[in-house]
Structure formats: structure tokens, C-alpha cells
Amino acid sequence: VQLQASGGGLVQSGGSLRLSCAASGSFFNINNMAWYRQAPGKHRELVARITTTGLTIYKDSVKGRFTLSRDNANNTIYLQMNSLKPEDTALYLCNAEIVIISLGSYWGQGTLVTVSS
């Protein structure tokens, strides 16, 4: 199983980026999918999570600015990030709960988001 993340980059404060994370490989099904982020010297934190039915939760500081969506047919999630702030700068990591023989948690390689002031 692989999680391929893409869409990061350098953007000015107030700008937008769209992250994608696609799962591939052999598996039975995918449960929750999520984006985490980790800034230098800080702990990894949950940004947003989405269930198979599209229910979402967000970190308080990104509510109203970030939108997480899911394409179940293509095993892909998208994180639309608007009104980006310098404090959003981090390595963004995709996570998925995937059932192969049993349920496991899988991580992608991450995509770097840098927001300049």
C-alpha cells in the first residue's frame, strides 16, 4: 500500500494551495483518511480528518480556511487550503486507515508547504 501526496509548495501569505493524497495497492477498503502536519521543532498535529461518508473534523486554527474532501472511487483526498498564513508552514503528511488483512495506519511521504509573510 502506498500513499502518494502532492501539491505542496511556496506561497505568499493569503494565498492558496491544494494538496492531494492518493492510496494505491492491494487492500480491502479504506476507512478514515487525514492530513497531519509537522513544523520544525514541533509535534505532529492533526489538521483534518474525513470518514468514508464524508464527515470531517478540523483543527480549530484552520476552520473556515481549509476544506477536506474525498473521492472514494479513486481512493483520494484533497485539502483545499485558502487564506494561508505563515504559521501554516509545515510538512503535511497524509494518513489512511486501511484494511488489508486487518486494519492498519499508513503514512505518505509528506509534502512541504511554505507560506511567506
N, CA, C and O of each residue as an XYZ file, in Angstrom:
468
protein
N       0.863     -1.196      0.000
C       0.000      0.000      0.000
C       0.890      1.234      0.000
O       1.860      1.318      0.754
N       0.544      2.195     -0.864
C       1.289      3.458     -0.915
C       0.329      4.633     -0.854
O      -0.770      4.588     -1.406
N       0.764      5.684     -0.175
C       0.036      6.941     -0.153
C       0.923      7.981     -0.820
O       2.015      8.281     -0.337
N       0.452      8.522     -1.920
C       1.222      9.495     -2.684
C       0.647     10.877     -2.458
O      -0.476     11.173     -2.867
N       1.438     11.729     -1.797
C       0.996     13.094     -1.508
C       1.628     14.059     -2.504
O       2.762     13.867     -2.940
N       0.880     15.092     -2.853
C       1.391     16.106     -3.770
C       0.661     17.423     -3.542
O      -0.357     17.477     -2.852
N       1.206     18.495     -4.142
C       0.529     19.779     -4.123
C       1.165     20.843     -3.256
O       0.726     21.993     -3.273
N       2.185     20.491     -2.501
C       2.824     21.486     -1.656
C       3.639     22.474     -2.485
O       3.807     22.310     -3.694
N       4.136     23.499     -1.806
C       4.943     24.486     -2.491
C       5.110     25.736     -1.661
O       4.779     25.772     -0.476
N       5.633     26.764     -2.312
C       5.851     28.061     -1.676
C       4.760     29.024     -2.121
O       4.503     29.176     -3.315
N       4.125     29.668     -1.158
C       3.043     30.595     -1.469
C       3.125     31.780     -0.519
O       3.616     31.656      0.603
N       2.648     32.911     -0.970
C       2.627     34.095     -0.112
C       1.458     34.030      0.863
O       0.458     33.358      0.610
N       1.595     34.725      1.960
C       0.514     34.811      2.932
C      -0.771     35.279      2.252
O      -0.759     36.230      1.470
N      -1.877     34.601      2.557
C      -3.147     34.902      1.922
C      -3.427     34.070      0.686
O      -4.535     34.095      0.150
N      -2.435     33.344      0.239
C      -2.581     32.525     -0.959
C      -3.250     31.189     -0.695
O      -3.701     30.912      0.416
N      -3.307     30.361     -1.739
C      -3.999     29.076     -1.665
C      -3.134     27.955     -2.241
O      -2.304     28.171     -3.123
N      -3.353     26.775     -1.721
C      -2.760     25.562     -2.269
C      -3.774     24.435     -2.142
O      -4.665     24.474     -1.294
N      -3.624     23.436     -2.993
C      -4.481     22.250     -2.919
C      -3.601     21.016     -2.830
O      -2.828     20.729     -3.744
N      -3.717     20.295     -1.741
C      -2.959     19.068     -1.548
C      -3.804     17.866     -1.957
O      -5.022     17.856     -1.782
N      -3.135     16.857     -2.505
C      -3.796     15.607     -2.866
C      -3.060     14.449     -2.221
O      -1.848     14.497     -2.011
N      -3.815     13.409     -1.911
C      -3.221     12.181     -1.380
C      -3.990     11.017     -1.964
O      -5.194     10.883     -1.744
N      -3.290     10.174     -2.712
C      -3.911      9.034     -3.364
C      -3.347      7.732     -2.812
O      -2.132      7.567     -2.697
N      -4.237      6.819     -2.476
C      -3.835      5.499     -1.989
C      -3.846      4.507     -3.138
O      -4.755      4.508     -3.967
N      -2.830      3.663     -3.178
C      -2.753      2.640     -4.215
C      -2.226      1.350     -3.620
O      -1.620      1.345     -2.549
N      -2.466      0.247     -4.335
C      -2.019     -1.054     -3.861
C      -3.194     -1.993     -3.688
O      -4.298     -1.721     -4.161
N      -2.953     -3.078     -3.020
C      -3.993     -4.086     -2.804
C      -4.505     -4.000     -1.376
O      -3.745     -4.180     -0.424
N      -5.782     -3.727     -1.230
C      -6.380     -3.640      0.094
C      -7.869     -3.885     -0.014
O      -8.452     -3.839     -1.097
N      -8.476     -4.148      1.143
C      -9.900     -4.435      1.181
C     -10.707     -3.146      1.133
O     -11.593     -2.999      0.291
N     -10.406     -2.210      2.031
C     -11.072     -0.916      1.986
C     -10.288      0.090      2.828
O      -9.379     -0.259      3.581
N     -10.680      1.347      2.665
C     -10.051      2.433      3.399
C     -11.083      3.071      4.315
O     -12.184      3.404      3.876
N     -10.743      3.238      5.556
C     -11.646      3.911      6.487
C     -11.324      5.407      6.499
O     -11.368      6.056      5.454
N     -11.007      5.949      7.654
C     -10.713      7.377      7.738
C      -9.426      7.727      6.991
O      -8.484      6.937      6.934
N      -9.415      8.930      6.422
C      -8.203      9.493      5.831
C      -8.001     10.876      6.432
O      -8.960     11.551      6.806
N      -6.752     11.285      6.517
C      -6.484     12.539      7.232
C      -5.200     13.193      6.745
O      -4.346     12.556      6.128
N      -5.090     14.475      7.036
C      -3.848     15.224      6.859
C      -3.352     15.645      8.239
O      -4.107     16.172      9.056
N      -2.090     15.404      8.472
C      -1.388     15.904      9.647
C      -0.316     16.878      9.150
O      -0.014     16.938      7.958
N       0.243     17.628     10.081
C       1.380     18.467      9.718
C       2.375     18.518     10.862
O       2.032     18.344     12.031
N       3.606     18.759     10.484
C       4.663     18.870     11.486
C       5.605     19.992     11.086
O       6.262     19.928     10.047
N       5.662     21.014     11.918
C       6.569     22.135     11.704
C       7.895     21.832     12.411
O       7.925     21.040     13.353
N       8.977     22.450     11.968
C      10.279     22.210     12.593
C      10.246     22.453     14.100
O       9.815     23.515     14.550
N      10.699     21.474     14.879
C      10.752     21.622     16.320
C       9.426     21.456     17.031
O       9.331     21.673     18.239
N       8.398     21.069     16.284
C       7.085     20.912     16.897
C       6.570     19.494     16.714
O       7.062     18.738     15.877
N       5.553     19.146     17.526
C       4.945     17.830     17.408
C       4.045     17.754     16.192
O       3.555     18.770     15.699
N       3.836     16.544     15.716
C       2.889     16.322     14.627
C       1.481     16.593     15.143
O       1.137     16.210     16.261
N       0.667     17.259     14.321
C      -0.698     17.585     14.744
C      -1.696     17.278     13.640
O      -1.377     17.355     12.453
N      -2.889     16.933     14.045
C      -3.956     16.641     13.096
C      -4.474     17.954     12.510
O      -4.783     18.894     13.241
N      -4.562     18.001     11.197
C      -5.121     19.170     10.508
C      -6.597     18.937     10.194
O      -7.444     19.774     10.504
N      -6.895     17.804      9.582
C      -8.267     17.486      9.212
C      -8.377     15.991      8.953
O      -7.421     15.342      8.527
N      -9.583     15.456      9.223
C      -9.844     14.034      9.011
C     -11.207     13.890      8.352
O     -12.117     14.678      8.609
N     -11.344     12.866      7.488
C     -12.605     12.633      6.808
C     -12.948     11.161      6.854
O     -12.079     10.309      6.669
N     -14.224     10.857      7.104
C     -14.685      9.471      7.143
C     -15.066      9.015      5.730
O     -15.011      9.790      4.776
N     -15.449      7.750      5.621
C     -15.863      7.220      4.319
C     -17.128      7.891      3.816
O     -17.370      7.942      2.610
N     -17.940      8.408      4.738
C     -19.193      9.052      4.341
C     -19.057     10.571      4.211
O     -20.039     11.269      3.963
N     -17.839     11.071      4.380
C     -17.605     12.497      4.145
C     -17.698     13.391      5.361
O     -17.633     14.613      5.228
N     -17.847     12.825      6.528
C     -17.858     13.635      7.733
C     -16.444     14.114      8.030
O     -15.487     13.346      7.930
N     -16.319     15.367      8.390
C     -14.993     15.956      8.578
C     -14.839     16.585      9.949
O     -15.808     17.044     10.554
N     -13.614     16.598     10.423
C     -13.241     17.383     11.589
C     -11.991     18.171     11.238
O     -11.173     17.727     10.432
N     -11.846     19.350     11.851
C     -10.719     20.234     11.539
C     -10.073     20.751     12.814
O     -10.722     20.921     13.846
N      -8.793     20.991     12.709
C      -8.090     21.721     13.759
C      -8.698     23.122     13.827
O      -9.009     23.727     12.801
N      -8.861     23.624     15.047
C      -9.553     24.906     15.211
C      -8.939     26.019     14.366
O      -9.662     26.828     13.783
N      -7.632     26.063     14.300
C      -6.976     27.188     13.624
C      -7.136     27.173     12.108
O      -6.806     28.160     11.451
N      -7.633     26.079     11.535
C      -7.805     26.028     10.078
C      -9.275     26.048      9.672
O      -9.586     26.106      8.482
N     -10.176     26.000     10.643
C     -11.612     26.014     10.326
C     -11.962     27.286      9.561
O     -11.535     28.386      9.911
N     -12.750     27.101      8.509
C     -13.142     28.232      7.690
C     -12.137     28.580      6.613
O     -12.445     29.361      5.713
N     -10.938     28.018      6.685
C      -9.905     28.289      5.664
C      -9.563     27.043      4.857
O      -9.274     27.135      3.664
N      -9.595     25.885      5.498
C      -9.247     24.624      4.841
C     -10.513     23.795      4.626
O     -11.432     23.813      5.445
N     -10.542     23.076      3.517
C     -11.651     22.173      3.224
C     -11.090     20.831      2.764
O     -10.312     20.754      1.812
N     -11.502     19.785      3.458
C     -11.061     18.430      3.124
C     -12.196     17.700      2.408
O     -13.334     17.687      2.878
N     -11.873     17.096      1.270
C     -12.864     16.339      0.518
C     -12.268     14.998      0.116
O     -11.068     14.758      0.242
N     -13.159     14.128     -0.377
C     -12.731     12.750     -0.622
C     -13.387     12.217     -1.889
O     -14.566     12.465     -2.143
N     -12.618     11.489     -2.672
C     -13.100     10.789     -3.855
C     -12.907      9.309     -3.594
O     -11.816      8.778     -3.803
N     -13.952      8.640     -3.140
C     -13.820      7.231     -2.766
C     -13.510      6.338     -3.975
O     -12.805      5.337     -3.842
N     -14.021      6.688     -5.119
C     -13.797      5.869     -6.320
C     -12.309      5.812     -6.688
O     -11.832      4.821     -7.239
N     -11.594      6.885     -6.374
C     -10.175      6.961     -6.706
C      -9.275      6.922     -5.482
O      -8.071      7.159     -5.583
N      -9.862      6.622     -4.316
C      -9.085      6.497     -3.075
C      -8.193      7.703     -2.844
O      -7.016      7.572     -2.510
N      -8.777      8.885     -3.027
C      -8.005     10.123     -2.956
C      -8.700     11.144     -2.056
O      -9.927     11.245     -2.040
N      -7.903     11.888     -1.315
C      -8.434     13.026     -0.574
C      -7.743     14.298     -1.051
O      -6.617     14.271     -1.547
N      -8.450     15.412     -0.885
C      -7.950     16.711     -1.304
C      -8.091     17.682     -0.134
O      -9.117     17.703      0.547
N      -7.071     18.468      0.088
C      -7.132     19.507      1.110
C      -6.963     20.852      0.419
O      -5.866     21.215     -0.007
N      -8.055     21.578      0.316
C      -8.008     22.926     -0.242
C      -7.681     23.887      0.890
O      -8.414     23.983      1.874
N      -6.570     24.597      0.737
C      -6.100     25.500      1.785
C      -6.138     26.926      1.251
O      -5.410     27.270      0.320
N      -6.975     27.734      1.836
C      -7.114     29.135      1.446
C      -6.657     30.039      2.585
O      -6.510     29.599      3.726
N      -6.438     31.292      2.262
C      -6.022     32.289      3.266
C      -4.871     31.768      4.110
O      -4.896     31.856      5.337
N      -3.876     31.233      3.450
C      -2.756     30.634      4.160
C      -1.980     31.674      4.956
O      -1.854     32.833      4.563
N      -1.468     31.210      6.088
C      -0.716     32.071      6.996
C       0.684     31.482      7.190
O       0.877     30.284      6.983
N       1.645     32.290      7.577
C       2.995     31.755      7.817
C       3.007     30.612      8.828
O       3.834     29.706      8.730
N       2.106     30.650      9.786
C       2.057     29.573     10.786
C       1.526     28.258     10.235
O       1.547     27.246     10.935
N       1.055     28.254      9.005
C       0.650     27.013      8.340
C       1.854     26.293      7.728
O       1.721     25.164      7.255
N       3.005     26.920      7.733
C       4.211     26.315      7.177
C       4.564     25.044      7.918
O       4.734     25.056      9.137
N       4.676     23.937      7.181
C       4.965     22.637      7.788
C       5.098     21.584      6.699
O       4.799     21.828      5.530
N       5.550     20.421      7.107
C       5.478     19.236      6.264
C       4.102     18.620      6.491
O       3.754     18.264      7.617
N       3.330     18.496      5.431
C       1.982     17.947      5.526
C       2.042     16.463      5.161
O       2.560     16.084      4.111
N       1.503     15.645      6.049
C       1.571     14.191      5.907
C       0.174     13.607      5.798
O      -0.725     13.946      6.568
N       0.012     12.724      4.825
C      -1.253     12.050      4.615
C      -1.281     10.753      5.420
O      -0.282     10.040      5.514
N      -2.434     10.468      5.992
C      -2.612      9.235      6.767
C      -3.909      8.561      6.363
O      -4.903      9.232      6.090
N      -3.904      7.246      6.323
C      -5.114      6.495      5.997
C      -5.196      5.241      6.840
O      -4.190      4.579      7.096
N      -6.394      4.925      7.262
C      -6.658      3.670      7.977
C      -7.134      2.663      6.934
O      -8.225      2.794      6.380
N      -6.306      1.665      6.677
C      -6.554      0.761      5.552
C      -6.672     -0.669      6.050
O      -5.886     -1.126      6.880
N      -7.667     -1.359      5.528
C      -7.864     -2.766      5.875
C      -7.279     -3.635      4.773
O      -7.725     -3.602      3.626
N      -6.272     -4.411      5.147
C      -5.730     -5.419      4.228
C      -6.206     -6.766      4.784
O      -7.256     -7.262      4.377
N      -5.460     -7.350      5.690
C      -5.985     -8.482      6.458
C      -6.641     -7.930      7.731
O      -7.711     -8.382      8.138
N      -5.993     -6.967      8.335
C      -6.536     -6.257      9.491
C      -6.357     -4.764      9.273
O      -5.710     -4.347      8.312
N      -6.925     -3.962     10.154
C      -6.859     -2.513      9.998
C      -5.477     -2.014     10.401
O      -4.962     -2.367     11.463
N      -4.884     -1.191      9.546
C      -3.594     -0.605      9.855
C      -3.569      0.866      9.501
O      -4.388      1.334      8.710
N      -2.626      1.601     10.087
C      -2.468      3.026      9.817
C      -1.255      3.221      8.919
O      -0.158      2.750      9.218
N      -1.472      3.924      7.813
C      -0.420      4.097      6.816
C      -0.156      5.581      6.598
O      -1.058      6.413      6.694
N       1.118      5.893      6.299
C       1.539      7.277      6.105
C       2.165      7.479      4.730
O       2.873      6.612      4.216
N       1.890      8.630      4.152
C       2.570      9.026      2.932
C       3.874      9.714      3.268
O       4.220      9.871      4.439
N       4.607     10.130      2.227
C       5.934     10.692      2.430
C       5.908     12.165      2.813
O       6.924     12.703      3.253
N       4.788     12.814      2.658
C       4.667     14.213      3.034
C       4.931     15.165      1.886
O       5.638     14.840      0.933
N       4.355     16.332      1.997
C       4.587     17.391      1.022
C       4.767     18.697      1.795
O       4.011     18.994      2.720
N       5.774     19.467      1.405
C       6.149     20.655      2.165
C       5.350     21.873      1.716
O       5.258     22.184      0.528
N       4.782     22.543      2.695
C       4.057     23.797      2.451
C       4.814     24.918      3.165
O       5.049     24.857      4.372
N       5.188     25.934      2.401
C       5.890     27.084      2.961
C       5.110     28.343      2.625
O       4.865     28.637      1.456
N       4.724     29.080      3.649
C       3.965     30.307      3.468
C       4.835     31.476      3.902
O       5.236     31.572      5.062
N       5.119     32.353      2.965
C       5.960     33.508      3.267
C       5.107     34.707      3.681
O       3.979     34.875      3.219
N       5.662     35.523      4.548
C       4.913     36.687      5.044
C       5.141     37.897      4.174
O       4.590     38.964      4.443
